[in-house]
Amino acid sequence: MDTRALPSSRASDTLVGERDHFIDLLRAVAFAVVVLWHWGLTTVSWTATGPHVGNPAADLPLGWLLTWVAQPMCVFFAVGGWLHSRDGRPAIAFWRARLARLLPPVLPLLAIAAAAWAITGAFAQPGLQRAVVLAVSPLWFLGVYLVLIALAPVARVAHRRWGWTAVVALATSVAVVDWWRIAGGHEGLGATLVMFVLTWATVHQLGFHLGTLRVDRRRAAQLCGGGLAGLWVLSTVGPYPAIMVGTAGEAISNMGPPNLMVVALACFQIGAVCLVAERAAAFADRHRSTLEVVARWTMPTYVWHLTAFTVVAGVALMLGVDNSTPDAAWWAVRPLWVVVPAAVCVPLCLLAGRRPSGSWPRVQGRGDQDSGVSTTSENSRGRPGSLDRSAGRRPSRRMHT
């Protein structure tokens, strides 16, 4: 691959590039893993306090290793960082465009959840209120992501000035706050919120380097190996569990709040993804039409998938269906727990989400690839590249939706 066209890791060009289908592929796979995991690999039980959910990962042979591959949130935030790094619009225009794309799929769910919360509270039904919280729990991601959007202009400046040093500084801050939180027993809301922002800001900043990592296989391999080593050391010598999803019985959860293990996981996963980027980009380019359709539905599906699951789980509980014990019978009906919530989710997305055929206003400057997330100056094959200015070729204005 010709690396002469590689944009600098500190560059911030404002050209409009063609859609990067490799990014669409990453996001589609990550969203699919989240949705399928929540539908197919979630246990549900009802107690006096309402519904309680869990997952069988801790009980699976090498289940912790599965989560090192299948925990997709690092990919989400790193992709967001890369796309935000390529968006050169002024801060106000950038924020306006992001909010215009992220909030519409969310507002209907918030309105319904607020009404349901008020009604169940009026009838003194705390268990049902807990079910409402379960239905809107995916919105934690959007809350953190909106904070990172607000900080993105500052992150771009840090990237231009300090490059990898900015990532190292953020990772160091995660380590320091994590040590203070665990050693000192500071588990309050303030410490939790700080860890959510700091940890995902580190992954977001790491994503600014996706362009260079996709063509610099040596650096990608170093990042992947370093992340893997970090996971092993932190989970064997350090105080952290190896599993990268929340499970009952662990003194520390690596995801609630996210901690230094998440930073190591991000290094491992992003390095690994970049090692296969060329082949993955070629695959994505062959299936670009499908990926563009999927990209338009990722955000509505993410927003509504747990609402659909909550409805199905509630009906199952009323019918006496046991979905709390991952035994042989539980595993045998896993396909149904994907198909039925999907059947409920589709009409919810159709009613509350945007239609695939819908169009959005064009924005002068960079196109949007947020359905999501922001923008990129990529060539038509999804590989980092720069515009050939000498050829006088006009840049594509295909929208990234």
N, C-alpha and C positions, 0 to 999 in steps of 0.2 A: 504494500500500500504506500502511496506517495505521501510522505509526511510533510512535504514542503508546503502543502496547502492547509496544514493544521493551524487553527487559530491559537494564538498564545493563550496559556492558562490564565493570563492576567488581562486578556483582551476583553473589550466590551463593545463590540460593534453593534450597530443598530440597523443592519441590513435585514430585509425581509427574505427569509429562506424558504425553500420548499419544505413540505411536511416531512418530519423525521419518523418514518414508520418503525424504526427500531425502538424509539421511545414509546410509540403506540403499543408495540409488542410487550415491552417491559411492563407497562401499566396494565395491559389486558391480563397478562399472566398473574401479576400481583393481585389485582382485583378478584380474579377467578379463584385464587387460593383462599383469600379472605372469605368470600361468599361460600364456597364449597366447604371450607372448614367449619364455618359457623353453622351451616345447615346440616352437614353430614356427621360432624364429629363433636357435637355438643350434647351433653347430658342435661336433663331438666328434671328437677324434683320440686314438689310443693310442700312447704312447711307452714308453721303457724305465722311466719313472717312474710310468706309469699314465695314466688319462684326463686330457685337457686340453680345456677348453671355451672357446669364444669366440663372438662374434656378428658379423654382417656390417654392422652399422650404420655403421662407419667407412668402408666401401667403397660405401655407397649415396650417390647424389646428394642433397645436403642431409640426409644421415643425422643429422648433429648437430642439425638443426632438429626432426627427428622425435622425438629424445630429449627436447627441451624440452617437448614435448606428452605424450609417452608414458612418461616416467619417473614412475611413480605413487607412489613412497615418500613424497613430501611430502604427498600427499593422505592417506595412511594416518595419519601422525603428527599432522597438523593436525586431522583428524576426531577422533582420540583426545583431543587437547587440548580441543576444544570439548565433547566429551561429559564429560570429567573435570571441566571447569569447572562443569558443571550438576549434578554429584553432590555433595550436601551432607552425606552421611553422615560420621560420625566416621571418623578415619583407619583404625582397626582394622577396622571393618565394611567400609569401602571396599576395603582390601587383601584381606580374606578373600573378598569377593564376586568381585573381579577374578581372584584365583588359582584360585578354584573354577571359573571359566569358561575360563580360558586354558590351564591345565595339563593337564586330562584328554585333549584331543586330541593332546598332545605326548608324554606319557609312554610310550605304546606304541612310538612311533618311537625314542625314546631308548633304551628297553630292547633293541629289535631291533638298533639301531646299535651299542650297547655290546657285545652278543654277537658281532655280525659283526666288529667291530674286534678283539676278543680272538681269535676263531678265525683270521682272516686273519693276525694278528700271530704266532700260534702256528705257522702254516705258512710264515712268512717271505714274505708276499705284500704288499709295500708298495704295489704298484699297485692291488690290491683294497682296501687300506685307504684309498687316495686316493679310490676310488669311494664308499666309505662316507661319507667327508667330503662328497663332492658331494651325496649323498642327503640329508644333514641340513643342508646349507648354508642353507636358508630360516630356520633357527632363529636366525640372527644378529638378525633383526628382532625376534623374541620376547625375546631377551636384552636388547636395548636398551629394548624396550617395557616390560619388567618393571622396569627401572631407573626409567623415567619414571613408572610407576605408584607406585613407592616414593616418588618426589619430588613426586607430584601434590598432596598436601595443602599442601606448601610453595609449589608453583606457584600454587595457588588464592589463597593469602594474598598472594603477590607481585602477582597479577592485581588483586585487590581494592584493594591499596594504591597500586600504581604504574601499572596499566594498560599502555599502549603503551611506557612507559619500561622496563618489565621486558623486553619484546621487544628493544628497542634495546640494552639492556645486555647481553643474551645474545648478540645478533648482533655487538656490539663485541668481546666475549670470544672469539668464533669467529675474528674477523679477527686479533686479537692473537696467539692461539695458532697460527693458521694461518701467519702471517708468521714467527713464531719457529720453527715446524716446518720450513717450506720454506727460509727464508733461512739457518737454522743447521744444516740437514741432520739434524734430529732426527726420525728415522723409526722409532724404536723402538716396542715394544708399548705402553708407557705413553702416549706422545704419540698413538698411534692410538686407544687406548681413550678418552682425553680428548676427542678430536675427535668420535668417535662419539656420546658422551653430550652434549657441548656443542651440536653442530650439530642433532641431532634434538630436544634440549630446546628450542632456539630455535624450531624449526618447531612443536613441541608447544605452546609458549607463544603463538605466532602463532594457532594454532587456537582459543585462548580467545576470539578476536575474531570468529569466524565469524558469530555472531549479529548483531552490528552491521553487519558487512560485507555481509550478505545483504540488508539493507534500505537501506544507505547506499551507493548506486551510485557517488557521487562519490568516496568514500574507496576503494571497491573498485577503481575505475578508476585512482586514484593509485597504489595498491599494485601493481596489475598493470603499469602503465607503469613504475613505479620498478624493479620486479623485472626487467622486460625490458631496461631500460637498464643495470641492474647486470650482467646476463648478458653483454650486448654489451661493456661496458667491461672486465669481468674477463677475458673470453676474447680480447679484441683487444689491450688495453693491458697487462693483467695476465698472470700466468704460467700461467693455467689453460687447458686445452683446452676447446673448445666442446661437445664431446660429453659427455652426461650418463650414460653407461654405461662400464664398464671395457673398454678395448680394448688390444690389444698394441701396443707401440711408443710409447706416450705416457709422458713422464717423470713426469707427475702424473695420478693418477686422481681424478676428482671424486667418486667414490663409495667409494673404499677407501683412506683413510678419507674420509667426507664432509667438505666444506670450505665456504668462503664462497660458492662457486657454488651449492651446494645451498640456502643461505639465500635467494639471489636467485631461484632457481628456485621456491622455495616462495612467495615474494611474488608472482611472476608467475602461477603456477598458481592459488593461492587467490584472488587478485584476479579472475582470469578466470572461475573457477568461480562466484564470488559475483555476477558481472555477469549470469549466466544462471540464477541460483538460482530466480527466480520461475517461469520456464517449466519448469525441470528439476523443481521441487517438484510442479508440476501433473502432469507426466508420471509422476513417481514415485507420486503419489497414485492415479492411474488404474491403476497396475500394482502396487499395494501388496501384494496377496496373493502374487504371484510374488516380489517383493522380500523378503518375510518368509521365504519358503521358502529363497531363495538365501542370505539372511543366516545361516541355521542351518548352511549347508554351507560357508561361506567359510573358516572356520578349519581344519576337517579337510582341505579341498582344498588350502589353502596349505601345510599341514604335509606332505602326502603327494605333492604333484604332482611334485617333483623325484625322489622315490624311484621313482615310476612311470616317469619319463623315464630314470632311470639303468638300470632294468631293461630297457627297450626299447632304449636305446642299447647296452647290453652285449650283448644278443642280436644286434642289428644288426652290431656289430663282429665277433662270432663267425661270423656268416654272410658276412662280407666286404663288407658294405654301407658305402660311403664316405659319411660325413656330415661331412666335414671341410672341403670346398671349396665355397663358395657360387657354383657355376656354374649354367648353365641347367638341368642335370639336378637339381641340389640344390633349386632353386626349384620345379621341377615337382612334387616329392614333398612339399612343405611341408604340404599338407592331411593327408597320411598321418601326418606327425609331430605332428599335433594329435589326430587321431582315435585312433591306436593308444595313445599314452600316456593319453588320456582313458579308454579302455576298461580299462586297467590300474588307473588311479587310482580309478575308481568302486568296485570291490570293496574296495580298501584303505580307502576312506572308510567304506564300509558296515560293515567289520569293526572298524575302530578308532575311527571317529567316532560321534557321537550320531545317532540317527535323527531325521528331520525331524518325526515325530509326537511325539517325546519332550517331556516338560514338565519345567520346573525349578521349584524352590520359589520362592514369592513372597518378596520381601524388603521389609520395612517401610521405607518411604522411596521413593527413586527407583527406577524400573525400569531394567533393564539393556539396553543396545544394543551390548554387546560380544559378539562371537561368538568373539568379538569384544569390543567396547570398552565404554564406560561408559554414561552416561545423559544425558538431556536433558529440558528442560521446553519441549516444542514442541507446537504445536497439531496437529490432525489433518491439516492440509494440508502439514505439514513446514516451516512458516514460523515464525520466532521469535515468541513471544507470551507473554503472562502470563495467569495465571488470573484470571477475572473474579470477584473475591472478593465483590463486592456482590450478585452473582446467587445466591450460595450454592450454586454448582454443585460437585458432588463431582468431584475430579480422576479421570481414568481410571487404572486400574491395569494396563493391558495391559503385559505383559512385553516388554522389549527384549532379544531373545536373538540 
